[in-house]
Amino acid sequence: MLQDFIEILILSSIQGISEFLPISSSAHLIIVSKLYNLKANSLLIDISLHLGSLLAIIFYFRKDLLNLKNNRTLLKLIIIGSIPLIFFGYILHSTELIQLLRNIKIIAWTTLFFGIILYFADQRKVEKTIPRDLNVRSIIFIGLLQILALIPGASRAGITMTAARFLNFNRVDSGKISFLLSIPALAGASFLGLKDIRNETLEINLLVIIAIILSFLFSYITVKFFLNYLNKFSLNIFVIYRLIIALILLSIIYF
């Protein structure tokens, strides 16, 4: 039981922290699971981790979400921006092509490539904000690029923030766009996971509850501090982190 709890703690911290940072949660979960052969990393636990992150982002932005009834334009934009990822995600998941992408070599190269792209995007001058400038054209561009997040290592948060920064949205609003788009993405991931185990007996045990709670806590803290961070600093620290991880993986693969 203690070993299971430790594994859940590790997985929850990875999911909660990396889901909303531009470093790819799927890549980190795959790498850690392969390296340490974590027994607790079942499909049900995976769903629980995503559910915890989903509840955290909903709770953090609860006022904004409740206000969407008075801001139909933003609600419409979130829906439009989420359609490409949900559509292609469902296709890749249904055909099981997604499994072909879940390997360390792909993760290494995507971590490197999209980290470099993030760096150049973050050099853009700040001009745009969500209330004034987020429109159908910009959200479609961000939504289409978000499809790349289906490749482990690309990072959904990283891709959406990269797209928003290329469009000259400031860092904080780029983060908020990414967070708002994460709600349909996490909900979709949870739904597909539940679809996979619909014919199995669901055992809501203590580990599942702990996974949801810990993932919620790590996710909430990450979102809170990341937005504060974006107010003051660039994304360079995450670019450097991605380059280091990529170089380590590439050295393991090729040397």
Protein Blocks (a to p, Z undefined) as FASTA:
>chain_A
ZZmmmmmmmmmmmmmmmmmpcnbjmlmmmmmmmmnopaklcfklmmmmmmmmmmmmmmmm
mmmmmmmmmmmmlmmmmmmmmmmmmmmmmmmmmnommmmmmcfklmmmmmmmmmmmmmmm
mmpccfbdfklmgcfklmmmmmmmmmmmmpghjlpmlmmmmmmmmnopafklmmmmmmmm
mmmmmmmmmmmmmmmmmmpccdddfklmmmmmmmmmmmmmmmmmmmmmmmmmccklmmmm
mmmmmmmmmmmmmZZ
